Amino acid sequence: MSNPWTKKNPLLSMWLSGANAIAGAARGHVTAEARRQSASMMNQGMKQIIDFWSAPLMTRQPRKKRR
């Protein structure tokens, strides 16, 4: 006699498949947003670094006044 607890349950199988599909889609959306935010933060950081180090090079020295 087979054990009824080890039989496959098609309803549970369908439910788990659907839950797995939804979890996979949500994980994809979260990963994509994290990558977008990471790239944005890196771009802002690089811009701040470039602005900080290039600002002294771009400013002109005041000319000395003639007497």
mmCIF file as Biopython writes it, N, C-alpha, C and O atoms, coordinates in Angstrom:
data_model
#
loop_
_atom_site.group_PDB
_atom_site.id
_atom_site.type_symbol
_atom_site.label_atom_id
_atom_site.label_alt_id
_atom_site.label_comp_id
_atom_site.label_asym_id
_atom_site.label_entity_id
_atom_site.label_seq_id
_atom_site.pdbx_PDB_ins_code
_atom_site.Cartn_x
_atom_site.Cartn_y
_atom_site.Cartn_z
_atom_site.occupancy
_atom_site.B_iso_or_equiv
_atom_site.auth_seq_id
_atom_site.auth_asym_id
_atom_site.pdbx_PDB_model_num
ATOM 1   N N  . MET A ? 1  ? 0.827  -1.172  0.000   1.0 0.0 1  A 1 
ATOM 2   C CA . MET A ? 1  ? 0.000  0.000   0.000   1.0 0.0 1  A 1 
ATOM 3   C C  . MET A ? 1  ? 0.879  1.245   0.000   1.0 0.0 1  A 1 
ATOM 4   O O  . MET A ? 1  ? 1.821  1.352   0.785   1.0 0.0 1  A 1 
ATOM 5   N N  . SER A ? 2  ? 0.562  2.185   -0.888  1.0 0.0 2  A 1 
ATOM 6   C CA . SER A ? 2  ? 1.370  3.397   -0.994  1.0 0.0 2  A 1 
ATOM 7   C C  . SER A ? 2  ? 0.959  4.406   0.080   1.0 0.0 2  A 1 
ATOM 8   O O  . SER A ? 2  ? -0.182 4.430   0.541   1.0 0.0 2  A 1 
ATOM 9   N N  . ASN A ? 3  ? 1.910  5.215   0.450   1.0 0.0 3  A 1 
ATOM 10  C CA . ASN A ? 3  ? 1.679  6.219   1.481   1.0 0.0 3  A 1 
ATOM 11  C C  . ASN A ? 3  ? 0.985  7.425   0.842   1.0 0.0 3  A 1 
ATOM 12  O O  . ASN A ? 3  ? 1.523  7.979   -0.117  1.0 0.0 3  A 1 
ATOM 13  N N  . PRO A ? 4  ? -0.182 7.855   1.328   1.0 0.0 4  A 1 
ATOM 14  C CA . PRO A ? 4  ? -0.883 8.978   0.713   1.0 0.0 4  A 1 
ATOM 15  C C  . PRO A ? 4  ? -0.169 10.324  0.947   1.0 0.0 4  A 1 
ATOM 16  O O  . PRO A ? 4  ? -0.417 11.287  0.221   1.0 0.0 4  A 1 
ATOM 17  N N  . TRP A ? 5  ? 0.702  10.391  1.940   1.0 0.0 5  A 1 
ATOM 18  C CA . TRP A ? 5  ? 1.400  11.644  2.230   1.0 0.0 5  A 1 
ATOM 19  C C  . TRP A ? 5  ? 2.536  11.932  1.246   1.0 0.0 5  A 1 
ATOM 20  O O  . TRP A ? 5  ? 3.012  13.063  1.150   1.0 0.0 5  A 1 
ATOM 21  N N  . THR A ? 6  ? 2.959  10.912  0.528   1.0 0.0 6  A 1 
ATOM 22  C CA . THR A ? 6  ? 4.057  11.099  -0.426  1.0 0.0 6  A 1 
ATOM 23  C C  . THR A ? 6  ? 3.566  11.282  -1.858  1.0 0.0 6  A 1 
ATOM 24  O O  . THR A ? 6  ? 4.372  11.461  -2.772  1.0 0.0 6  A 1 
ATOM 25  N N  . LYS A ? 7  ? 2.269  11.241  -2.056  1.0 0.0 7  A 1 
ATOM 26  C CA . LYS A ? 7  ? 1.715  11.443  -3.399  1.0 0.0 7  A 1 
ATOM 27  C C  . LYS A ? 7  ? 1.861  12.914  -3.807  1.0 0.0 7  A 1 
ATOM 28  O O  . LYS A ? 7  ? 1.881  13.805  -2.958  1.0 0.0 7  A 1 
ATOM 29  N N  . LYS A ? 8  ? 1.962  13.152  -5.106  1.0 0.0 8  A 1 
ATOM 30  C CA . LYS A ? 8  ? 2.049  14.508  -5.618  1.0 0.0 8  A 1 
ATOM 31  C C  . LYS A ? 8  ? 0.688  15.183  -5.520  1.0 0.0 8  A 1 
ATOM 32  O O  . LYS A ? 8  ? -0.351 14.569  -5.761  1.0 0.0 8  A 1 
ATOM 33  N N  . ASN A ? 9  ? 0.721  16.447  -5.163  1.0 0.0 9  A 1 
ATOM 34  C CA . ASN A ? 9  ? -0.501 17.223  -5.046  1.0 0.0 9  A 1 
ATOM 35  C C  . ASN A ? 9  ? -0.491 18.251  -6.181  1.0 0.0 9  A 1 
ATOM 36  O O  . ASN A ? 9  ? 0.289  19.203  -6.129  1.0 0.0 9  A 1 
ATOM 37  N N  . PRO A ? 10 ? -1.335 18.085  -7.204  1.0 0.0 10 A 1 
ATOM 38  C CA . PRO A ? 10 ? -1.285 19.011  -8.337  1.0 0.0 10 A 1 
ATOM 39  C C  . PRO A ? 10 ? -1.661 20.444  -7.966  1.0 0.0 10 A 1 
ATOM 40  O O  . PRO A ? 10 ? -1.114 21.386  -8.539  1.0 0.0 10 A 1 
ATOM 41  N N  . LEU A ? 11 ? -2.574 20.626  -7.028  1.0 0.0 11 A 1 
ATOM 42  C CA . LEU A ? 11 ? -2.957 21.974  -6.622  1.0 0.0 11 A 1 
ATOM 43  C C  . LEU A ? 11 ? -1.786 22.681  -5.947  1.0 0.0 11 A 1 
ATOM 44  O O  . LEU A ? 11 ? -1.504 23.841  -6.249  1.0 0.0 11 A 1 
ATOM 45  N N  . LEU A ? 12 ? -1.105 21.993  -5.040  1.0 0.0 12 A 1 
ATOM 46  C CA . LEU A ? 12 ? 0.042  22.576  -4.366  1.0 0.0 12 A 1 
ATOM 47  C C  . LEU A ? 12 ? 1.179  22.844  -5.353  1.0 0.0 12 A 1 
ATOM 48  O O  . LEU A ? 12 ? 1.877  23.853  -5.248  1.0 0.0 12 A 1 
ATOM 49  N N  . SER A ? 13 ? 1.354  21.947  -6.296  1.0 0.0 13 A 1 
ATOM 50  C CA . SER A ? 13 ? 2.397  22.113  -7.303  1.0 0.0 13 A 1 
ATOM 51  C C  . SER A ? 13 ? 2.141  23.359  -8.153  1.0 0.0 13 A 1 
ATOM 52  O O  . SER A ? 13 ? 3.063  24.132  -8.412  1.0 0.0 13 A 1 
ATOM 53  N N  . MET A ? 14 ? 0.900  23.557  -8.586  1.0 0.0 14 A 1 
ATOM 54  C CA . MET A ? 14 ? 0.564  24.749  -9.371  1.0 0.0 14 A 1 
ATOM 55  C C  . MET A ? 14 ? 0.741  26.016  -8.548  1.0 0.0 14 A 1 
ATOM 56  O O  . MET A ? 14 ? 1.235  27.026  -9.048  1.0 0.0 14 A 1 
ATOM 57  N N  . TRP A ? 15 ? 0.335  25.957  -7.280  1.0 0.0 15 A 1 
ATOM 58  C CA . TRP A ? 15 ? 0.444  27.121  -6.411  1.0 0.0 15 A 1 
ATOM 59  C C  . TRP A ? 15 ? 1.910  27.497  -6.204  1.0 0.0 15 A 1 
ATOM 60  O O  . TRP A ? 15 ? 2.258  28.676  -6.266  1.0 0.0 15 A 1 
ATOM 61  N N  . LEU A ? 16 ? 2.760  26.524  -5.963  1.0 0.0 16 A 1 
ATOM 62  C CA . LEU A ? 16 ? 4.183  26.792  -5.773  1.0 0.0 16 A 1 
ATOM 63  C C  . LEU A ? 16 ? 4.845  27.296  -7.055  1.0 0.0 16 A 1 
ATOM 64  O O  . LEU A ? 16 ? 5.732  28.149  -7.000  1.0 0.0 16 A 1 
ATOM 65  N N  . SER A ? 17 ? 4.426  26.780  -8.192  1.0 0.0 17 A 1 
ATOM 66  C CA . SER A ? 17 ? 4.970  27.259  -9.461  1.0 0.0 17 A 1 
ATOM 67  C C  . SER A ? 17 ? 4.612  28.729  -9.682  1.0 0.0 17 A 1 
ATOM 68  O O  . SER A ? 17 ? 5.452  29.521  -10.111 1.0 0.0 17 A 1 
ATOM 69  N N  . GLY A ? 18 ? 3.386  29.082  -9.393  1.0 0.0 18 A 1 
ATOM 70  C CA . GLY A ? 18 ? 2.966  30.477  -9.526  1.0 0.0 18 A 1 
ATOM 71  C C  . GLY A ? 18 ? 3.703  31.386  -8.556  1.0 0.0 18 A 1 
ATOM 72  O O  . GLY A ? 18 ? 4.120  32.485  -8.920  1.0 0.0 18 A 1 
ATOM 73  N N  . ALA A ? 19 ? 3.864  30.925  -7.319  1.0 0.0 19 A 1 
ATOM 74  C CA . ALA A ? 19 ? 4.582  31.719  -6.321  1.0 0.0 19 A 1 
ATOM 75  C C  . ALA A ? 19 ? 6.036  31.906  -6.733  1.0 0.0 19 A 1 
ATOM 76  O O  . ALA A ? 19 ? 6.604  32.983  -6.552  1.0 0.0 19 A 1 
ATOM 77  N N  . ASN A ? 20 ? 6.633  30.862  -7.282  1.0 0.0 20 A 1 
ATOM 78  C CA . ASN A ? 20 ? 8.020  30.951  -7.733  1.0 0.0 20 A 1 
ATOM 79  C C  . ASN A ? 20 ? 8.154  31.920  -8.904  1.0 0.0 20 A 1 
ATOM 80  O O  . ASN A ? 20 ? 9.130  32.667  -8.977  1.0 0.0 20 A 1 
ATOM 81  N N  . ALA A ? 21 ? 7.200  31.917  -9.809  1.0 0.0 21 A 1 
ATOM 82  C CA . ALA A ? 21 ? 7.230  32.841  -10.946 1.0 0.0 21 A 1 
ATOM 83  C C  . ALA A ? 21 ? 7.120  34.293  -10.474 1.0 0.0 21 A 1 
ATOM 84  O O  . ALA A ? 21 ? 7.841  35.162  -10.964 1.0 0.0 21 A 1 
ATOM 85  N N  . ILE A ? 22 ? 6.230  34.551  -9.536  1.0 0.0 22 A 1 
ATOM 86  C CA . ILE A ? 22 ? 6.062  35.909  -9.007  1.0 0.0 22 A 1 
ATOM 87  C C  . ILE A ? 22 ? 7.318  36.346  -8.266  1.0 0.0 22 A 1 
ATOM 88  O O  . ILE A ? 22 ? 7.758  37.486  -8.409  1.0 0.0 22 A 1 
ATOM 89  N N  . ALA A ? 23 ? 7.899  35.447  -7.474  1.0 0.0 23 A 1 
ATOM 90  C CA . ALA A ? 23 ? 9.119  35.779  -6.735  1.0 0.0 23 A 1 
ATOM 91  C C  . ALA A ? 23 ? 10.270 36.062  -7.696  1.0 0.0 23 A 1 
ATOM 92  O O  . ALA A ? 23 ? 11.075 36.960  -7.448  1.0 0.0 23 A 1 
ATOM 93  N N  . GLY A ? 24 ? 10.355 35.313  -8.777  1.0 0.0 24 A 1 
ATOM 94  C CA . GLY A ? 24 ? 11.410 35.547  -9.762  1.0 0.0 24 A 1 
ATOM 95  C C  . GLY A ? 24 ? 11.263 36.887  -10.445 1.0 0.0 24 A 1 
ATOM 96  O O  . GLY A ? 24 ? 12.252 37.588  -10.659 1.0 0.0 24 A 1 
ATOM 97  N N  . ALA A ? 25 ? 10.044 37.250  -10.787 1.0 0.0 25 A 1 
ATOM 98  C CA . ALA A ? 25 ? 9.805  38.550  -11.419 1.0 0.0 25 A 1 
ATOM 99  C C  . ALA A ? 25 ? 10.129 39.685  -10.451 1.0 0.0 25 A 1 
ATOM 100 O O  . ALA A ? 25 ? 10.744 40.677  -10.843 1.0 0.0 25 A 1 
ATOM 101 N N  . ALA A ? 26 ? 9.722  39.548  -9.202  1.0 0.0 26 A 1 
ATOM 102 C CA . ALA A ? 26 ? 10.003 40.581  -8.204  1.0 0.0 26 A 1 
ATOM 103 C C  . ALA A ? 26 ? 11.508 40.708  -7.984  1.0 0.0 26 A 1 
ATOM 104 O O  . ALA A ? 26 ? 12.033 41.815  -7.861  1.0 0.0 26 A 1 
ATOM 105 N N  . ARG A ? 27 ? 12.193 39.580  -7.937  1.0 0.0 27 A 1 
ATOM 106 C CA . ARG A ? 27 ? 13.645 39.616  -7.757  1.0 0.0 27 A 1 
ATOM 107 C C  . ARG A ? 27 ? 14.316 40.333  -8.935  1.0 0.0 27 A 1 
ATOM 108 O O  . ARG A ? 27 ? 15.272 41.084  -8.741  1.0 0.0 27 A 1 
ATOM 109 N N  . GLY A ? 28 ? 13.821 40.102  -10.143 1.0 0.0 28 A 1 
ATOM 110 C CA . GLY A ? 28 ? 14.360 40.775  -11.318 1.0 0.0 28 A 1 
ATOM 111 C C  . GLY A ? 28 ? 14.170 42.279  -11.261 1.0 0.0 28 A 1 
ATOM 112 O O  . GLY A ? 28 ? 15.079 43.035  -11.603 1.0 0.0 28 A 1 
ATOM 113 N N  . HIS A ? 29 ? 12.986 42.722  -10.828 1.0 0.0 29 A 1 
ATOM 114 C CA . HIS A ? 29 ? 12.712 44.160  -10.717 1.0 0.0 29 A 1 
ATOM 115 C C  . HIS A ? 29 ? 13.604 44.804  -9.657  1.0 0.0 29 A 1 
ATOM 116 O O  . HIS A ? 29 ? 14.136 45.895  -9.865  1.0 0.0 29 A 1 
ATOM 117 N N  . VAL A ? 30 ? 13.764 44.133  -8.531  1.0 0.0 30 A 1 
ATOM 118 C CA . VAL A ? 30 ? 14.594 44.681  -7.449  1.0 0.0 30 A 1 
ATOM 119 C C  . VAL A ? 30 ? 16.052 44.759  -7.894  1.0 0.0 30 A 1 
ATOM 120 O O  . VAL A ? 30 ? 16.730 45.749  -7.621  1.0 0.0 30 A 1 
ATOM 121 N N  . THR A ? 31 ? 16.533 43.735  -8.569  1.0 0.0 31 A 1 
ATOM 122 C CA . THR A ? 31 ? 17.921 43.728  -9.040  1.0 0.0 31 A 1 
ATOM 123 C C  . THR A ? 31 ? 18.158 44.834  -10.055 1.0 0.0 31 A 1 
ATOM 124 O O  . THR A ? 31 ? 19.184 45.513  -10.000 1.0 0.0 31 A 1 
ATOM 125 N N  . ALA A ? 32 ? 17.227 45.026  -10.976 1.0 0.0 32 A 1 
ATOM 126 C CA . ALA A ? 32 ? 17.373 46.075  -11.989 1.0 0.0 32 A 1 
ATOM 127 C C  . ALA A ? 32 ? 17.398 47.460  -11.333 1.0 0.0 32 A 1 
ATOM 128 O O  . ALA A ? 32 ? 18.211 48.306  -11.706 1.0 0.0 32 A 1 
ATOM 129 N N  . GLU A ? 33 ? 16.522 47.692  -10.373 1.0 0.0 33 A 1 
ATOM 130 C CA . GLU A ? 33 ? 16.489 48.988  -9.694  1.0 0.0 33 A 1 
ATOM 131 C C  . GLU A ? 33 ? 17.765 49.210  -8.901  1.0 0.0 33 A 1 
ATOM 132 O O  . GLU A ? 33 ? 18.286 50.325  -8.878  1.0 0.0 33 A 1 
ATOM 133 N N  . ALA A ? 34 ? 18.277 48.180  -8.256  1.0 0.0 34 A 1 
ATOM 134 C CA . ALA A ? 34 ? 19.529 48.311  -7.502  1.0 0.0 34 A 1 
ATOM 135 C C  . ALA A ? 34 ? 20.683 48.656  -8.437  1.0 0.0 34 A 1 
ATOM 136 O O  . ALA A ? 34 ? 21.534 49.474  -8.087  1.0 0.0 34 A 1 
ATOM 137 N N  . ARG A ? 35 ? 20.726 48.053  -9.605  1.0 0.0 35 A 1 
ATOM 138 C CA . ARG A ? 35 ? 21.785 48.374  -10.574 1.0 0.0 35 A 1 
ATOM 139 C C  . ARG A ? 35 ? 21.655 49.804  -11.071 1.0 0.0 35 A 1 
ATOM 140 O O  . ARG A ? 35 ? 22.660 50.497  -11.226 1.0 0.0 35 A 1 
ATOM 141 N N  . ARG A ? 36 ? 20.425 50.258  -11.326 1.0 0.0 36 A 1 
ATOM 142 C CA . ARG A ? 36 ? 20.229 51.641  -11.777 1.0 0.0 36 A 1 
ATOM 143 C C  . ARG A ? 36 ? 20.697 52.625  -10.704 1.0 0.0 36 A 1 
ATOM 144 O O  . ARG A ? 36 ? 21.394 53.592  -11.010 1.0 0.0 36 A 1 
ATOM 145 N N  . GLN A ? 37 ? 20.320 52.382  -9.463  1.0 0.0 37 A 1 
ATOM 146 C CA . GLN A ? 37 ? 20.715 53.280  -8.388  1.0 0.0 37 A 1 
ATOM 147 C C  . GLN A ? 37 ? 22.227 53.257  -8.181  1.0 0.0 37 A 1 
ATOM 148 O O  . GLN A ? 37 ? 22.837 54.298  -7.936  1.0 0.0 37 A 1 
ATOM 149 N N  . SER A ? 38 ? 22.825 52.089  -8.278  1.0 0.0 38 A 1 
ATOM 150 C CA . SER A ? 38 ? 24.270 51.972  -8.122  1.0 0.0 38 A 1 
ATOM 151 C C  . SER A ? 38 ? 25.000 52.752  -9.212  1.0 0.0 38 A 1 
ATOM 152 O O  . SER A ? 38 ? 25.965 53.464  -8.932  1.0 0.0 38 A 1 
ATOM 153 N N  . ALA A ? 39 ? 24.539 52.617  -10.452 1.0 0.0 39 A 1 
ATOM 154 C CA . ALA A ? 39 ? 25.171 53.347  -11.556 1.0 0.0 39 A 1 
ATOM 155 C C  . ALA A ? 39 ? 24.997 54.852  -11.375 1.0 0.0 39 A 1 
ATOM 156 O O  . ALA A ? 39 ? 25.922 55.620  -11.640 1.0 0.0 39 A 1 
ATOM 157 N N  . SER A ? 40 ? 23.828 55.270  -10.930 1.0 0.0 40 A 1 
ATOM 158 C CA . SER A ? 40 ? 23.571 56.693  -10.712 1.0 0.0 40 A 1 
ATOM 159 C C  . SER A ? 40 ? 24.482 57.247  -9.613  1.0 0.0 40 A 1 
ATOM 160 O O  . SER A ? 40 ? 25.039 58.334  -9.762  1.0 0.0 40 A 1 
ATOM 161 N N  . MET A ? 41 ? 24.637 56.510  -8.519  1.0 0.0 41 A 1 
ATOM 162 C CA . MET A ? 41 ? 25.503 56.952  -7.435  1.0 0.0 41 A 1 
ATOM 163 C C  . MET A ? 41 ? 26.956 57.015  -7.886  1.0 0.0 41 A 1 
ATOM 164 O O  . MET A ? 41 ? 27.672 57.944  -7.510  1.0 0.0 41 A 1 
ATOM 165 N N  . MET A ? 42 ? 27.402 56.061  -8.672  1.0 0.0 42 A 1 
ATOM 166 C CA . MET A ? 42 ? 28.780 56.078  -9.167  1.0 0.0 42 A 1 
ATOM 167 C C  . MET A ? 42 ? 29.007 57.281  -10.075 1.0 0.0 42 A 1 
ATOM 168 O O  . MET A ? 42 ? 30.052 57.927  -9.995  1.0 0.0 42 A 1 
ATOM 169 N N  . ASN A ? 43 ? 28.042 57.588  -10.935 1.0 0.0 43 A 1 
ATOM 170 C CA . ASN A ? 43 ? 28.171 58.744  -11.822 1.0 0.0 43 A 1 
ATOM 171 C C  . ASN A ? 43 ? 28.233 60.045  -11.030 1.0 0.0 43 A 1 
ATOM 172 O O  . ASN A ? 43 ? 29.041 60.923  -11.333 1.0 0.0 43 A 1 
ATOM 173 N N  . GLN A ? 44 ? 27.382 60.169  -10.021 1.0 0.0 44 A 1 
ATOM 174 C CA . GLN A ? 44 ? 27.391 61.377  -9.201  1.0 0.0 44 A 1 
ATOM 175 C C  . GLN A ? 44 ? 28.700 61.504  -8.437  1.0 0.0 44 A 1 
ATOM 176 O O  . GLN A ? 44 ? 29.255 62.597  -8.328  1.0 0.0 44 A 1 
ATOM 177 N N  . GLY A ? 45 ? 29.190 60.405  -7.917  1.0 0.0 45 A 1 
ATOM 178 C CA . GLY A ? 45 ? 30.457 60.423  -7.185  1.0 0.0 45 A 1 
ATOM 179 C C  . GLY A ? 45 ? 31.619 60.823  -8.077  1.0 0.0 45 A 1 
ATOM 180 O O  . GLY A ? 45 ? 32.464 61.623  -7.677  1.0 0.0 45 A 1 
ATOM 181 N N  . MET A ? 46 ? 31.666 60.271  -9.286  1.0 0.0 46 A 1 
ATOM 182 C CA . MET A ? 46 ? 32.737 60.625  -10.213 1.0 0.0 46 A 1 
ATOM 183 C C  . MET A ? 46 ? 32.649 62.089  -10.602 1.0 0.0 46 A 1 
ATOM 184 O O  . MET A ? 46 ? 33.678 62.754  -10.728 1.0 0.0 46 A 1 
ATOM 185 N N  . LYS A ? 47 ? 31.440 62.606  -10.796 1.0 0.0 47 A 1 
ATOM 186 C CA . LYS A ? 47 ? 31.274 64.020  -11.142 1.0 0.0 47 A 1 
ATOM 187 C C  . LYS A ? 47 ? 31.769 64.903  -10.009 1.0 0.0 47 A 1 
ATOM 188 O O  . LYS A ? 47 ? 32.422 65.916  -10.257 1.0 0.0 47 A 1 
ATOM 189 N N  . GLN A ? 48 ? 31.467 64.534  -8.767  1.0 0.0 48 A 1 
ATOM 190 C CA . GLN A ? 48 ? 31.929 65.321  -7.626  1.0 0.0 48 A 1 
ATOM 191 C C  . GLN A ? 48 ? 33.450 65.294  -7.521  1.0 0.0 48 A 1 
ATOM 192 O O  . GLN A ? 48 ? 34.071 66.315  -7.225  1.0 0.0 48 A 1 
ATOM 193 N N  . ILE A ? 49 ? 34.046 64.142  -7.759  1.0 0.0 49 A 1 
ATOM 194 C CA . ILE A ? 49 ? 35.508 64.036  -7.698  1.0 0.0 49 A 1 
ATOM 195 C C  . ILE A ? 49 ? 36.152 64.886  -8.780  1.0 0.0 49 A 1 
ATOM 196 O O  . ILE A ? 49 ? 37.109 65.615  -8.518  1.0 0.0 49 A 1 
ATOM 197 N N  . ILE A ? 50 ? 35.629 64.793  -9.989  1.0 0.0 50 A 1 
ATOM 198 C CA . ILE A ? 50 ? 36.188 65.565  -11.097 1.0 0.0 50 A 1 
ATOM 199 C C  . ILE A ? 50 ? 36.018 67.055  -10.842 1.0 0.0 50 A 1 
ATOM 200 O O  . ILE A ? 50 ? 36.942 67.833  -11.082 1.0 0.0 50 A 1 
ATOM 201 N N  . ASP A ? 51 ? 34.851 67.461  -10.358 1.0 0.0 51 A 1 
ATOM 202 C CA . ASP A ? 51 ? 34.626 68.877  -10.053 1.0 0.0 51 A 1 
ATOM 203 C C  . ASP A ? 51 ? 35.572 69.366  -8.953  1.0 0.0 51 A 1 
ATOM 204 O O  . ASP A ? 51 ? 36.090 70.480  -9.027  1.0 0.0 51 A 1 
ATOM 205 N N  . PHE A ? 52 ? 35.796 68.534  -7.935  1.0 0.0 52 A 1 
ATOM 206 C CA . PHE A ? 52 ? 36.652 68.921  -6.821  1.0 0.0 52 A 1 
ATOM 207 C C  . PHE A ? 52 ? 38.098 69.115  -7.282  1.0 0.0 52 A 1 
ATOM 208 O O  . PHE A ? 52 ? 38.741 70.098  -6.914  1.0 0.0 52 A 1 
ATOM 209 N N  . TRP A ? 53 ? 38.602 68.190  -8.075  1.0 0.0 53 A 1 
ATOM 210 C CA . TRP A ? 53 ? 40.006 68.253  -8.472  1.0 0.0 53 A 1 
ATOM 211 C C  . TRP A ? 53 ? 40.255 69.186  -9.652  1.0 0.0 53 A 1 
ATOM 212 O O  . TRP A ? 53 ? 41.370 69.684  -9.808  1.0 0.0 53 A 1 
ATOM 213 N N  . SER A ? 54 ? 39.265 69.431  -10.472 1.0 0.0 54 A 1 
ATOM 214 C CA . SER A ? 54 ? 39.490 70.290  -11.631 1.0 0.0 54 A 1 
ATOM 215 C C  . SER A ? 54 ? 39.123 71.749  -11.366 1.0 0.0 54 A 1 
ATOM 216 O O  . SER A ? 54 ? 39.480 72.618  -12.161 1.0 0.0 54 A 1 
ATOM 217 N N  . ALA A ? 55 ? 38.430 72.038  -10.287 1.0 0.0 55 A 1 
ATOM 218 C CA . ALA A ? 55 ? 38.032 73.416  -9.997  1.0 0.0 55 A 1 
ATOM 219 C C  . ALA A ? 55 ? 39.242 74.339  -9.838  1.0 0.0 55 A 1 
ATOM 220 O O  . ALA A ? 55 ? 39.225 75.434  -10.401 1.0 0.0 55 A 1 
ATOM 221 N N  . PRO A ? 56 ? 40.286 73.961  -9.104  1.0 0.0 56 A 1 
ATOM 222 C CA . PRO A ? 56 ? 41.444 74.869  -8.989  1.0 0.0 56 A 1 
ATOM 223 C C  . PRO A ? 56 ? 42.134 75.094  -10.338 1.0 0.0 56 A 1 
ATOM 224 O O  . PRO A ? 56 ? 42.719 76.154  -10.559 1.0 0.0 56 A 1 
ATOM 225 N N  . LEU A ? 57 ? 42.074 74.138  -11.215 1.0 0.0 57 A 1 
ATOM 226 C CA . LEU A ? 57 ? 42.715 74.301  -12.516 1.0 0.0 57 A 1 
ATOM 227 C C  . LEU A ? 57 ? 41.932 75.254  -13.416 1.0 0.0 57 A 1 
ATOM 228 O O  . LEU A ? 57 ? 42.507 75.921  -14.277 1.0 0.0 57 A 1 
ATOM 229 N N  . MET A ? 58 ? 40.633 75.312  -13.215 1.0 0.0 58 A 1 
ATOM 230 C CA . MET A ? 58 ? 39.785 76.114  -14.080 1.0 0.0 58 A 1 
ATOM 231 C C  . MET A ? 58 ? 39.677 77.575  -13.636 1.0 0.0 58 A 1 
ATOM 232 O O  . MET A ? 58 ? 39.349 78.440  -14.448 1.0 0.0 58 A 1 
ATOM 233 N N  . THR A ? 59 ? 39.944 77.858  -12.367 1.0 0.0 59 A 1 
ATOM 234 C CA . THR A ? 59 ? 39.814 79.240  -11.894 1.0 0.0 59 A 1 
ATOM 235 C C  . THR A ? 59 ? 41.031 80.032  -12.334 1.0 0.0 59 A 1 
ATOM 236 O O  . THR A ? 59 ? 42.154 79.527  -12.311 1.0 0.0 59 A 1 
ATOM 237 N N  . ARG A ? 60 ? 40.805 81.255  -12.727 1.0 0.0 60 A 1 
ATOM 238 C CA . ARG A ? 60 ? 41.902 82.127  -13.155 1.0 0.0 60 A 1 
ATOM 239 C C  . ARG A ? 60 ? 42.422 82.901  -11.973 1.0 0.0 60 A 1 
ATOM 240 O O  . ARG A ? 60 ? 41.682 83.265  -11.059 1.0 0.0 60 A 1 
ATOM 241 N N  . GLN A ? 61 ? 43.712 83.143  -12.014 1.0 0.0 61 A 1 
ATOM 242 C CA . GLN A ? 61 ? 44.336 83.958  -10.971 1.0 0.0 61 A 1 
ATOM 243 C C  . GLN A ? 61 ? 44.011 85.424  -11.253 1.0 0.0 61 A 1 
ATOM 244 O O  . GLN A ? 61 ? 44.044 85.843  -12.410 1.0 0.0 61 A 1 
ATOM 245 N N  . PRO A ? 62 ? 43.702 86.206  -10.233 1.0 0.0 62 A 1 
ATOM 246 C CA . PRO A ? 62 ? 43.423 87.635  -10.474 1.0 0.0 62 A 1 
ATOM 247 C C  . PRO A ? 62 ? 44.694 88.333  -10.962 1.0 0.0 62 A 1 
ATOM 248 O O  . PRO A ? 62 ? 45.788 88.075  -10.459 1.0 0.0 62 A 1 
ATOM 249 N N  . ARG A ? 63 ? 44.537 89.212  -11.938 1.0 0.0 63 A 1 
ATOM 250 C CA . ARG A ? 63 ? 45.679 89.946  -12.465 1.0 0.0 63 A 1 
ATOM 251 C C  . ARG A ? 63 ? 46.139 90.991  -11.458 1.0 0.0 63 A 1 
ATOM 252 O O  . ARG A ? 63 ? 45.349 91.570  -10.712 1.0 0.0 63 A 1 
ATOM 253 N N  . LYS A ? 64 ? 47.423 91.200  -11.470 1.0 0.0 64 A 1 
ATOM 254 C CA . LYS A ? 64 ? 47.965 92.224  -10.593 1.0 0.0 64 A 1 
ATOM 255 C C  . LYS A ? 64 ? 47.670 93.600  -11.186 1.0 0.0 64 A 1 
ATOM 256 O O  . LYS A ? 64 ? 47.760 93.784  -12.400 1.0 0.0 64 A 1 
ATOM 257 N N  . LYS A ? 65 ? 47.324 94.551  -10.349 1.0 0.0 65 A 1 
ATOM 258 C CA . LYS A ? 65 ? 47.010 95.903  -10.810 1.0 0.0 65 A 1 
ATOM 259 C C  . LYS A ? 65 ? 48.310 96.657  -11.093 1.0 0.0 65 A 1 
ATOM 260 O O  . LYS A ? 65 ? 49.285 96.559  -10.347 1.0 0.0 65 A 1 
ATOM 261 N N  . ARG A ? 66 ? 48.292 97.395  -12.172 1.0 0.0 66 A 1 
ATOM 262 C CA . ARG A ? 66 ? 49.447 98.233  -12.511 1.0 0.0 66 A 1 
ATOM 263 C C  . ARG A ? 66 ? 49.397 99.517  -11.705 1.0 0.0 66 A 1 
ATOM 264 O O  . ARG A ? 66 ? 48.328 100.041 -11.391 1.0 0.0 66 A 1 
ATOM 265 N N  . ARG A ? 67 ? 50.541 99.990  -11.390 1.0 0.0 67 A 1 
ATOM 266 C CA . ARG A ? 67 ? 50.621 101.266 -10.652 1.0 0.0 67 A 1 
ATOM 267 C C  . ARG A ? 67 ? 50.924 102.383 -11.588 1.0 0.0 67 A 1 
ATOM 268 O O  . ARG A ? 67 ? 51.031 103.533 -11.162 1.0 0.0 67 A 1 
#
